[in-house]
């Protein structure tokens, strides 16, 4: 405790002690008022009973009682806290004891009254009062011997009586002094403790006032901030389905009047259970453990569709569940996200465009070669067919057909009909195969680049993987053999484009890893693609026989701009993007197993569609 605190504590202790002493003094004054009121009639009755005929004892008692009681009571009422009033009260009470000693002629009952009077005077907790009363009690018999010697037995017995009485008074005064000292120590301790408590209370009160003021200011600032941004603060009574509070922005954005929000059951109108199943389930399953986020579509009061992002915390108040948080209009943000996602898919298509073009060009080339072969052969075939028809007509008419047969044979040999008949079917088959290959590539490109809709759908993961393998064939066919194993798996509720994007990124990484490993050799690696069901998840694994991921980057492999490729070949965005899609968007998992010199396998796990889970159950 520093010097300032000590000074404050001592000053406050003095104030408290003054209040306590004042309270004790006033209370003691009241005690003596009652005591005087009892002593006066008691003294008059005693004087009446002991008075002899013609004795003025009653009158003397009346006068002395008035002198002892009235001034002291008036002083106590006029100046109750003055120090001299306490002295007057002490002298008056000792005077009453002396009066009773006179009336009882020094009997032990009167001595007891004196001792009791000293005890009552200790209530003032004032040393000077006890000293004054003790001095008066000792001085009284001495003055009586000096002024009224006939009232005492003159001689050694009178001196002994004075000495004896003084000894008893002084002994009692010492005992009472010890008691007063202990009482004052208790009062000092009490006042010090009360002073500390008072100072602590003042500090706490100041802190509470300051924090209340700060809280009020912060709350007002929050209200101003919350109600002047596009985020809509709200409080929702989940049991009643009504908003107990919603920011004024809600009316401007969603076009519902304030009284509509406060209607019971309005939540069912805003978020119908049959349409917004997921967010309603999250609302009902939330606990006070933390916050969660959810997306929903809301039909506004003027029939517009607005997408809202809910940031919600849960609290239980008297057994009722209340949701508090913010609603944020993300309609434009979601539109931009979809455009960006579509742009990323088109970027991926651009990455493999050269390979796709080469695949289409190769297929188109042998289609063209096959068609040219058939077309060239068909140019001479009509001549041979005309000669054979002329030969047939001559035979039917009975003419000499030797010349016609010779001509037909020569034409047949020149047209090389046997070669055409042997190879034309194969050429046409190759043309059809090329057309099918081009159609497959175009269909894969269409599926891959098709924009995803707003609504999630049950996606056939095997089909999505096959589409991506078909698109990226030219990227890996020169460096690796492809091995696939497609299991019997349930659908996944997502966007097919997300699966295509992730598989393409992992497949290109595998192809590049093998390409680096077999560079300047005539060896080829192997890419293994498998799908299988694992409980409530579908797993896609893509493995390669490359060099593996270096230990120095394994812990950061999913961070943006981290890559193991040389400068200019990779941006380091593929795995970061894939992890964002799988973990954050699809609520799945993405991890890898790698071994230096042996290769790497990435495992993508996606949750099975809820519809499929319910069907299985």
C-alpha positions as CSV (number, residue, x, y, z in Angstrom):
1,X,0.0,0.0,0.0
2,X,1.5,3.3,-1.0
3,X,1.7,6.5,1.1
4,X,-1.4,8.1,-0.6
5,X,-3.5,5.0,0.1
6,X,-2.3,5.0,3.8
7,X,-3.2,8.7,4.2
8,X,-6.6,8.2,2.7
9,X,-7.2,5.1,4.9
10,X,-6.2,7.0,8.1
11,X,-8.3,10.0,7.1
12,X,-11.3,7.8,6.4
13,X,-10.7,5.9,9.7
14,X,-10.8,9.2,11.6
15,X,-14.1,10.1,9.9
16,X,-15.5,6.7,10.7
17,X,-14.3,6.9,14.3
18,X,-15.8,10.3,14.7
19,X,-19.2,8.9,13.4
20,X,-18.9,5.9,15.7
21,X,-18.0,8.0,18.8
22,X,-20.8,10.5,17.9
23,X,-23.3,7.6,17.7
24,X,-22.1,6.1,21.0
25,X,-22.2,9.5,22.7
26,X,-25.7,10.3,21.6
27,X,-26.8,6.8,22.6
28,X,-25.2,7.2,26.0
29,X,-26.9,10.6,26.5
30,X,-30.2,8.8,25.9
31,X,-29.2,6.2,28.5
32,X,-28.5,8.9,31.1
33,X,-31.8,10.7,30.3
34,X,-33.6,7.5,31.2
35,X,-31.3,7.1,34.2
36,X,-32.0,10.6,35.5
37,X,-35.7,10.1,35.0
38,X,-35.5,7.0,37.2
39,X,-33.1,8.4,39.9
40,X,-35.0,11.6,40.6
41,X,-38.3,10.0,41.8
42,X,-36.3,7.3,43.5
43,X,-34.4,9.9,45.5
44,X,-37.6,11.8,46.4
45,X,-39.2,8.6,47.6
46,X,-36.1,7.7,49.7
47,X,-36.0,11.2,51.1
48,X,-39.7,11.1,52.0
49,X,-39.3,7.7,53.8
50,X,-36.3,8.7,55.8
51,X,-37.3,12.3,56.7
52,X,-38.0,13.2,60.3
53,X,-40.7,15.7,61.4
54,X,-39.6,19.2,60.6
55,X,-36.7,17.8,58.4
56,X,-36.0,19.6,55.1
57,X,-34.6,16.5,53.5
58,X,-37.3,16.3,50.8
59,X,-36.9,19.9,49.8
60,X,-33.1,19.6,49.6
61,X,-33.4,16.4,47.5
62,X,-35.9,18.2,45.1
63,X,-33.5,21.1,44.7
64,X,-30.4,19.0,44.3
65,X,-32.2,16.7,41.8
66,X,-33.2,19.7,39.8
67,X,-29.7,21.1,39.8
68,X,-28.2,17.7,38.9
69,X,-30.7,16.7,36.2
70,X,-32.1,19.6,34.3
71,X,-28.9,21.5,33.2
72,X,-27.2,18.3,32.2
73,X,-30.2,17.2,30.1
74,X,-30.5,20.6,28.4
75,X,-26.7,20.7,27.6
76,X,-26.9,17.2,26.2
77,X,-29.8,18.2,23.9
78,X,-28.2,21.6,22.8
79,X,-24.6,20.3,22.2
80,X,-24.6,16.5,22.3
81,X,-21.1,16.1,20.8
82,X,-19.3,18.8,22.8
83,X,-16.6,17.4,25.1
84,X,-17.6,19.5,28.1
85,X,-21.2,18.1,28.0
86,X,-19.7,14.7,28.7
87,X,-17.9,16.2,31.7
88,X,-21.1,17.8,33.0
89,X,-22.9,14.4,32.6
90,X,-20.2,12.7,34.6
91,X,-20.3,15.2,37.4
92,X,-24.1,15.1,37.5
93,X,-24.1,11.3,37.7
94,X,-21.5,11.2,40.4
95,X,-23.6,13.9,42.2
96,X,-26.6,11.6,42.1
97,X,-24.4,8.9,43.7
98,X,-23.3,11.4,46.4
99,X,-27.0,12.3,47.0
100,X,-27.9,8.7,47.5
101,X,-24.9,8.3,49.8
102,X,-26.2,11.2,51.9
103,X,-29.8,9.9,51.9
104,X,-28.7,6.3,52.8
105,X,-26.0,7.6,55.2
106,X,-23.2,5.8,53.5
107,X,-24.6,2.4,53.4
108,X,-23.3,-0.2,51.0
109,X,-26.3,0.2,48.6
110,X,-25.2,3.8,48.0
111,X,-21.6,2.7,47.4
112,X,-22.9,0.2,44.8
113,X,-24.8,3.0,43.1
114,X,-21.4,4.9,42.7
115,X,-19.7,1.8,41.2
116,X,-22.6,1.3,38.8
117,X,-22.5,5.0,37.8
118,X,-18.8,4.7,36.9
119,X,-19.7,1.7,34.7
120,X,-22.4,3.7,32.9
121,X,-20.0,6.5,32.3
122,X,-17.6,4.1,30.6
123,X,-20.1,4.0,27.7
124,X,-18.8,7.3,26.6
125,X,-15.4,5.6,25.8
126,X,-13.7,8.8,26.9
127,X,-10.7,8.7,29.3
128,X,-11.3,12.3,30.5
129,X,-14.9,11.4,31.6
130,X,-13.7,8.5,33.7
131,X,-10.9,10.6,35.3
132,X,-13.4,13.4,36.1
133,X,-15.9,11.0,37.6
134,X,-13.2,9.2,39.6
135,X,-11.8,12.5,40.9
136,X,-15.3,13.7,41.9
137,X,-16.0,10.4,43.7
138,X,-12.8,10.8,45.7
139,X,-13.2,14.6,46.3
140,X,-16.7,14.3,47.7
141,X,-16.0,12.7,51.1
142,X,-12.9,14.9,51.6
143,X,-15.0,18.0,51.0
144,X,-17.7,16.6,53.3
145,X,-15.2,16.2,56.1
146,X,-13.9,19.6,55.6
147,X,-17.3,21.4,55.3
148,X,-19.6,19.1,57.3
149,X,-17.4,17.3,59.9
150,X,-20.4,16.5,62.0
151,X,-21.7,14.1,59.3
152,X,-18.6,11.8,59.8
153,X,-17.1,10.4,62.8
154,X,-14.2,12.6,63.6
155,X,-10.9,10.9,64.2
156,X,-8.9,8.1,62.6
157,X,-12.1,6.2,61.6
158,X,-13.2,9.1,59.3
159,X,-9.8,9.2,57.5
160,X,-9.9,5.4,57.2
161,X,-13.4,5.5,55.7
162,X,-12.3,8.1,53.1
163,X,-9.2,6.1,52.3
164,X,-11.2,2.9,52.0
165,X,-13.7,4.4,49.7
166,X,-11.0,6.0,47.5
167,X,-9.2,2.7,47.2
168,X,-12.3,1.0,45.9
169,X,-13.1,3.8,43.5
170,X,-9.6,3.8,42.1
171,X,-9.5,0.0,41.7
172,X,-12.8,0.1,39.9
173,X,-11.6,3.0,37.7
174,X,-8.5,1.0,36.8
175,X,-10.5,-2.1,35.8
176,X,-12.9,0.0,33.8
177,X,-9.9,1.7,32.2
178,X,-8.7,-1.6,31.0
179,X,-12.1,-2.5,29.7
180,X,-12.3,0.9,28.0
181,X,-8.9,0.4,26.4
182,X,-10.0,-3.0,25.0
183,X,-13.2,-1.4,23.8
184,X,-11.4,1.4,22.1
185,X,-9.0,-1.0,20.4
186,X,-12.0,-2.9,19.1
187,X,-13.5,0.4,17.9
188,X,-10.2,1.4,16.2
189,X,-10.0,-2.0,14.5
190,X,-13.6,-1.7,13.4
191,X,-13.2,1.9,12.2
192,X,-10.0,0.9,10.3
193,X,-11.8,-2.1,8.7
194,X,-14.8,0.0,7.9
195,X,-12.6,2.7,6.4
196,X,-10.9,0.2,4.2
197,X,-14.2,-1.3,3.2
198,X,-15.6,2.2,2.6
199,X,-12.6,3.0,0.4
200,X,-12.9,-0.3,-1.4
201,X,-16.7,0.3,-1.9
202,X,-15.9,3.7,-3.3
203,X,-13.3,2.3,-5.7
204,X,-15.7,-0.4,-6.7
205,X,-18.5,2.1,-7.2
206,X,-16.2,4.3,-9.3
207,X,-15.1,1.3,-11.3
208,X,-18.7,0.1,-11.8
209,X,-19.8,3.6,-12.8
210,X,-16.8,3.9,-15.2
211,X,-17.4,0.5,-16.6
212,X,-21.1,1.1,-16.8
213,X,-20.5,4.3,-18.6
214,X,-17.9,2.6,-20.9
215,X,-20.3,-0.3,-21.5
216,X,-23.1,2.2,-22.3
217,X,-20.8,4.0,-24.6
218,X,-19.6,0.8,-26.2
219,X,-23.2,-0.5,-26.6
220,X,-24.2,2.8,-28.2
221,X,-21.2,2.7,-30.5
222,X,-22.0,-1.0,-31.4
223,X,-25.6,0.0,-32.0
224,X,-24.5,2.8,-34.3
225,X,-22.0,0.7,-36.1
226,X,-24.3,-2.3,-36.4
227,X,-27.3,-0.3,-37.5
228,X,-25.4,1.8,-40.0
229,X,-23.7,-1.1,-41.8
230,X,-25.3,-3.6,-44.2
231,X,-25.0,-6.4,-41.6
232,X,-28.4,-6.8,-39.8
233,X,-28.1,-7.5,-36.1
234,X,-30.9,-9.7,-34.7
235,X,-32.1,-11.6,-31.6
236,X,-34.4,-14.6,-32.2
237,X,-36.6,-16.4,-29.7
238,X,-36.3,-19.9,-31.3
239,X,-39.1,-21.4,-29.4
240,X,-41.6,-18.7,-30.5
241,X,-40.1,-18.3,-33.9
242,X,-40.1,-14.5,-33.5
243,X,-37.4,-11.9,-33.7
244,X,-37.3,-10.0,-30.4
245,X,-34.9,-7.5,-32.0
246,X,-33.8,-6.8,-35.6
247,X,-31.8,-3.9,-37.0
248,X,-33.5,-1.2,-39.0
249,X,-31.6,-2.3,-42.1
250,X,-33.8,-5.4,-42.3
251,X,-36.8,-3.3,-43.4
252,X,-34.8,-1.6,-46.1
253,X,-33.2,-4.9,-47.4
254,X,-35.9,-7.5,-46.9
255,X,-39.0,-5.2,-47.1
256,X,-40.8,-6.6,-44.1
257,X,-42.2,-4.1,-41.6
258,X,-40.9,-4.2,-38.0
259,X,-44.1,-5.6,-36.5
260,X,-44.0,-8.5,-38.9
261,X,-40.6,-9.6,-37.6
262,X,-42.0,-9.6,-34.0
263,X,-44.9,-11.9,-35.0
264,X,-44.8,-15.4,-33.5
265,X,-43.9,-18.0,-36.2
266,X,-42.4,-15.4,-38.6
267,X,-39.3,-17.6,-38.8
268,X,-41.3,-20.3,-40.6
269,X,-42.3,-17.6,-43.2
270,X,-38.8,-16.3,-43.6
271,X,-37.0,-19.7,-43.6
272,X,-39.6,-22.5,-44.5
273,X,-38.6,-25.9,-43.1
274,X,-39.2,-27.7,-46.4
275,X,-37.0,-25.3,-48.4
276,X,-34.2,-24.3,-45.9
277,X,-33.8,-27.7,-44.2
278,X,-30.1,-27.4,-43.4
279,X,-30.1,-24.0,-41.7
280,X,-33.2,-24.8,-39.7
281,X,-31.5,-28.0,-38.5
282,X,-28.5,-26.0,-37.5
283,X,-30.7,-23.5,-35.6
284,X,-32.4,-26.4,-33.6
285,X,-29.1,-28.3,-32.9
286,X,-27.1,-25.3,-31.8
287,X,-25.7,-25.0,-28.2
288,X,-24.1,-22.4,-26.1
289,X,-20.6,-23.8,-27.0
290,X,-19.8,-21.2,-29.7
291,X,-20.9,-19.6,-33.0
292,X,-21.7,-21.0,-36.4
293,X,-22.3,-19.7,-39.9
294,X,-24.9,-20.8,-42.4
295,X,-26.3,-19.7,-45.8
296,X,-29.9,-19.4,-46.9
297,X,-32.0,-17.9,-49.6
298,X,-34.8,-15.6,-48.5
299,X,-37.8,-14.3,-50.5
300,X,-38.3,-10.7,-49.6
301,X,-41.5,-8.8,-49.0
302,X,-41.4,-7.5,-52.6
303,X,-40.7,-11.0,-54.1
304,X,-37.0,-10.7,-54.6
305,X,-34.6,-13.5,-53.8
306,X,-31.7,-12.5,-51.4
307,X,-28.9,-14.8,-50.2
308,X,-28.0,-14.3,-46.6
309,X,-25.0,-15.4,-44.6
310,X,-26.0,-16.0,-40.9
311,X,-23.4,-15.6,-38.1
312,X,-25.1,-17.0,-35.1
313,X,-24.4,-17.6,-31.4
314,X,-26.7,-19.4,-29.0
315,X,-27.7,-18.5,-25.4
316,X,-30.2,-20.1,-23.0
317,X,-32.2,-17.6,-21.0
318,X,-34.6,-19.1,-18.3
319,X,-34.7,-22.3,-20.3
320,X,-35.5,-20.7,-23.6
321,X,-33.0,-20.7,-26.5
322,X,-32.2,-17.4,-28.0
323,X,-30.1,-16.9,-31.2
324,X,-28.1,-13.7,-31.6
325,X,-25.9,-12.6,-34.5
326,X,-25.8,-10.9,-37.9
327,X,-27.5,-11.4,-41.2
328,X,-25.3,-10.3,-44.2
329,X,-26.5,-9.8,-47.7
330,X,-24.1,-11.9,-49.8
331,X,-26.2,-12.0,-53.0
332,X,-23.6,-10.1,-55.0
333,X,-20.7,-11.8,-53.3
334,X,-22.1,-15.2,-54.1
335,X,-22.7,-14.2,-57.7
336,X,-19.0,-13.1,-57.9
337,X,-17.9,-16.3,-56.3
338,X,-19.8,-18.3,-58.9
339,X,-18.2,-16.3,-61.7
340,X,-14.8,-16.7,-60.2
341,X,-15.3,-20.4,-59.8
342,X,-16.4,-20.6,-63.4
343,X,-13.4,-18.6,-64.4
344,X,-11.1,-21.0,-62.5
345,X,-12.7,-23.9,-64.4
346,X,-12.1,-22.1,-67.7
347,X,-8.6,-21.4,-66.6
348,X,-8.1,-25.1,-66.0
349,X,-9.5,-25.8,-69.4
350,X,-7.0,-23.3,-70.8
351,X,-4.2,-25.2,-69.0
352,X,-5.0,-28.3,-70.9
353,X,-6.3,-26.7,-74.1
354,X,-3.2,-27.5,-76.1
355,X,-3.4,-31.1,-75.2
356,X,-7.1,-31.2,-76.0
357,X,-6.5,-29.5,-79.3
358,X,-3.8,-32.1,-80.1
359,X,-6.1,-34.9,-79.2
360,X,-8.8,-33.5,-81.5
361,X,-6.3,-32.8,-84.2
362,X,-5.0,-36.4,-84.1
363,X,-8.5,-37.8,-84.3
364,X,-9.4,-35.4,-87.1
365,X,-6.2,-36.3,-89.0
366,X,-6.9,-40.0,-89.2
367,X,-10.6,-39.3,-89.9
368,X,-9.4,-37.1,-92.8
369,X,-6.9,-39.8,-94.0
370,X,-9.6,-42.5,-93.9
371,X,-12.1,-40.4,-95.8
372,X,-9.5,-39.4,-98.4
373,X,-8.7,-43.1,-99.0
374,X,-12.4,-44.0,-99.5
375,X,-13.0,-41.0,-101.7
376,X,-9.9,-41.7,-103.9
377,X,-11.0,-45.4,-104.3
378,X,-14.6,-44.4,-105.1
379,X,-13.3,-42.2,-108.1
380,X,-12.2,-45.3,-110.2
381,X,-14.8,-47.8,-108.8
382,X,-17.7,-46.4,-111.0
383,X,-15.7,-47.1,-114.2
384,X,-15.1,-50.7,-113.2
385,X,-18.8,-51.0,-112.2
386,X,-19.9,-49.6,-115.7
387,X,-17.7,-52.1,-117.5
388,X,-19.1,-55.0,-115.5
389,X,-22.6,-53.8,-116.2
390,X,-21.8,-53.7,-120.0
391,X,-20.4,-57.2,-119.8
392,X,-23.5,-58.4,-118.0
393,X,-25.8,-56.8,-120.7
394,X,-23.8,-58.4,-123.5
395,X,-24.1,-61.8,-121.9
396,X,-27.8,-61.4,-121.5
397,X,-28.2,-60.3,-125.1
398,X,-26.1,-63.2,-126.5
399,X,-23.4,-61.0,-128.1
400,X,-19.7,-61.8,-128.1
401,X,-18.5,-60.5,-124.7
402,X,-14.8,-61.4,-124.9
403,X,-13.8,-57.8,-125.6
404,X,-16.1,-56.5,-122.9
405,X,-14.7,-59.1,-120.4
406,X,-11.2,-58.0,-121.3
407,X,-12.1,-54.4,-120.8
408,X,-13.8,-55.0,-117.5
409,X,-10.8,-57.0,-116.2
410,X,-8.4,-54.2,-117.2
411,X,-10.6,-51.6,-115.5
412,X,-10.9,-53.7,-112.4
413,X,-7.2,-54.1,-112.2
414,X,-6.7,-50.4,-112.7
415,X,-9.2,-49.5,-110.0
416,X,-7.6,-52.0,-107.6
417,X,-11.1,-53.0,-106.4
418,X,-9.9,-55.9,-104.3
419,X,-7.7,-53.6,-102.2
420,X,-10.5,-51.1,-101.7
421,X,-13.0,-53.8,-100.6
422,X,-10.4,-55.1,-98.2
423,X,-9.4,-51.8,-96.6
424,X,-12.4,-49.6,-96.9
425,X,-14.3,-51.1,-93.9
426,X,-11.2,-50.5,-91.7
427,X,-10.9,-47.0,-92.9
428,X,-14.5,-46.2,-92.2
429,X,-14.2,-47.9,-88.7
430,X,-11.2,-45.6,-88.0
431,X,-13.2,-42.6,-89.1
432,X,-16.1,-43.6,-86.8
433,X,-13.6,-44.1,-84.0
434,X,-12.1,-40.7,-84.5
435,X,-15.5,-39.1,-84.6
436,X,-16.4,-40.8,-81.4
437,X,-13.2,-39.7,-79.8
438,X,-13.8,-36.1,-80.9
439,X,-17.3,-36.3,-79.6
440,X,-16.1,-37.7,-76.3
441,X,-13.6,-34.9,-75.9
442,X,-16.1,-32.2,-76.8
443,X,-18.7,-33.7,-74.4
444,X,-16.1,-33.8,-71.6
445,X,-15.1,-30.2,-72.2
446,X,-18.8,-29.3,-72.1
447,X,-19.3,-31.1,-68.8
448,X,-16.1,-29.8,-67.3
449,X,-16.7,-26.1,-68.2
450,X,-20.5,-26.1,-67.7
451,X,-21.4,-23.5,-64.9
452,X,-22.6,-25.1,-61.7
453,X,-26.1,-24.1,-60.6
454,X,-27.1,-22.6,-57.3
455,X,-28.6,-25.8,-56.0
456,X,-26.4,-28.7,-54.9
457,X,-27.2,-32.0,-56.6
458,X,-26.3,-35.7,-56.1
459,X,-23.2,-36.2,-58.3
460,X,-21.9,-39.4,-59.7
461,X,-18.3,-39.2,-58.7
462,X,-17.1,-42.0,-61.0
463,X,-18.5,-40.1,-64.0
464,X,-16.9,-36.8,-62.9
465,X,-13.6,-38.6,-62.6
466,X,-13.9,-40.2,-66.0
467,X,-14.7,-36.9,-67.6
468,X,-11.6,-35.3,-66.1
469,X,-9.4,-38.2,-67.1
470,X,-10.6,-37.9,-70.7
471,X,-9.9,-34.1,-70.7
472,X,-6.4,-34.5,-69.3
473,X,-5.3,-37.6,-71.3
474,X,-2.8,-35.7,-73.4
475,X,-1.1,-34.4,-70.2
476,X,-0.2,-37.8,-68.9
477,X,-0.3,-40.3,-71.8
478,X,3.3,-39.6,-72.9
479,X,4.8,-40.1,-69.4
480,X,2.6,-42.6,-67.6
481,X,0.3,-45.5,-67.9
482,X,-3.1,-44.9,-66.4
483,X,-4.6,-47.5,-64.0
484,X,-8.2,-47.0,-62.8
485,X,-10.4,-48.9,-60.4
486,X,-13.9,-47.5,-59.9
487,X,-15.8,-48.9,-57.0
488,X,-19.5,-49.1,-56.4
489,X,-20.0,-45.8,-54.6
490,X,-23.0,-43.7,-53.6
491,X,-23.6,-40.2,-54.9
492,X,-22.1,-37.1,-53.2
493,X,-24.2,-33.9,-52.8
494,X,-22.1,-31.2,-54.4
495,X,-21.3,-29.5,-57.7
496,X,-19.8,-31.8,-60.3
497,X,-17.5,-28.9,-61.3
498,X,-15.9,-28.9,-57.9
499,X,-15.0,-32.6,-58.2
500,X,-13.7,-32.0,-61.7
501,X,-11.5,-29.1,-60.5
502,X,-10.0,-31.1,-57.6
503,X,-9.3,-34.2,-59.7
504,X,-7.8,-32.2,-62.5
505,X,-5.4,-30.4,-60.2
506,X,-4.3,-33.6,-58.5
507,X,-4.0,-35.4,-61.9
508,X,-1.8,-32.6,-63.4
509,X,0.4,-32.7,-60.3
510,X,0.8,-36.4,-60.7
511,X,1.7,-36.1,-64.4
512,X,4.2,-33.4,-63.7
513,X,5.8,-35.3,-60.9
514,X,6.2,-38.4,-63.1
515,X,7.5,-36.3,-65.9
516,X,10.2,-34.9,-63.7
517,X,11.1,-38.3,-62.5
518,X,11.4,-40.0,-66.0
519,X,12.9,-37.0,-67.8
520,X,15.8,-37.9,-70.2
521,X,14.9,-41.6,-69.9
522,X,12.8,-44.0,-71.9
523,X,10.9,-45.1,-68.8
524,X,7.2,-44.4,-68.1
525,X,5.5,-44.0,-64.8
526,X,2.1,-45.0,-63.6
527,X,-0.9,-43.0,-62.3
528,X,-3.4,-44.9,-60.3
529,X,-6.9,-43.6,-59.8
530,X,-9.3,-45.4,-57.5
531,X,-12.7,-44.7,-55.9
532,X,-14.3,-46.5,-53.1
533,X,-17.0,-46.1,-50.4
534,X,-15.9,-45.7,-46.8
535,X,-18.8,-45.5,-44.4
536,X,-20.4,-42.1,-44.8
537,X,-17.7,-40.9,-47.2
538,X,-16.6,-41.5,-50.7
539,X,-12.8,-41.7,-51.2
540,X,-10.9,-40.7,-54.4
541,X,-7.2,-41.6,-54.4
542,X,-4.8,-40.4,-57.1
543,X,-1.3,-41.9,-56.8
544,X,1.8,-41.4,-58.9
545,X,5.3,-43.0,-59.1
546,X,7.1,-39.7,-59.1
547,X,9.9,-38.6,-56.7
548,X,7.6,-37.8,-53.8
549,X,7.2,-34.5,-51.9
550,X,10.4,-33.2,-50.2
551,X,10.2,-33.1,-46.4
552,X,11.0,-29.4,-46.4
553,X,7.6,-28.5,-47.9
554,X,5.3,-31.3,-46.7
555,X,4.0,-29.2,-43.8
556,X,3.2,-26.3,-46.1
557,X,2.1,-28.1,-49.2
558,X,-1.5,-26.8,-49.0
559,X,-0.4,-23.2,-48.5
560,X,-0.9,-20.8,-51.4
561,X,2.1,-20.3,-53.7
562,X,4.0,-23.3,-52.3
563,X,5.2,-25.6,-55.1
564,X,7.9,-28.2,-55.8
565,X,8.0,-27.3,-59.6
566,X,10.5,-25.1,-61.3
567,X,9.8,-21.4,-61.8
568,X,7.3,-20.8,-64.6
569,X,5.8,-24.3,-64.5
570,X,3.5,-24.0,-61.5
571,X,1.8,-21.3,-59.5
572,X,1.4,-23.1,-56.2
573,X,-2.4,-22.5,-56.3
574,X,-3.7,-25.9,-57.3
575,X,-3.5,-27.7,-53.9
576,X,-4.6,-24.7,-52.0
577,X,-7.6,-24.3,-54.2
578,X,-8.3,-28.1,-53.9
579,X,-8.1,-28.0,-50.2
580,X,-10.5,-25.0,-50.1
581,X,-13.0,-26.8,-52.2
582,X,-12.8,-30.2,-50.3
583,X,-12.5,-29.0,-46.7
584,X,-14.2,-25.7,-46.5
585,X,-16.9,-26.0,-49.2
586,X,-17.7,-29.7,-49.3
587,X,-16.9,-30.4,-45.6
588,X,-14.7,-33.3,-46.5
589,X,-11.0,-34.0,-46.0
590,X,-7.8,-34.0,-48.2
591,X,-4.5,-35.6,-47.1
592,X,-1.6,-37.3,-48.7
593,X,0.9,-40.1,-48.2
594,X,4.4,-39.7,-49.7
595,X,7.7,-41.5,-49.8
596,X,10.8,-40.0,-51.3
597,X,11.7,-41.8,-54.5
598,X,8.5,-43.9,-54.5
599,X,5.8,-41.4,-55.2
600,X,2.8,-39.7,-53.6
601,X,-0.9,-40.5,-53.2
602,X,-3.5,-37.9,-52.4
603,X,-6.8,-39.0,-50.8
604,X,-10.0,-37.0,-51.2
605,X,-12.9,-37.9,-48.9
606,X,-16.3,-36.4,-49.6
607,X,-19.4,-36.9,-47.4
608,X,-22.2,-39.1,-48.9
609,X,-25.4,-37.4,-49.8
610,X,-28.0,-37.2,-47.0
611,X,-30.6,-38.6,-49.3
612,X,-28.4,-41.7,-49.8
613,X,-27.8,-42.0,-46.1
614,X,-31.6,-41.9,-45.4
615,X,-32.2,-44.5,-48.2
616,X,-29.6,-46.8,-46.8
617,X,-31.1,-46.4,-43.3
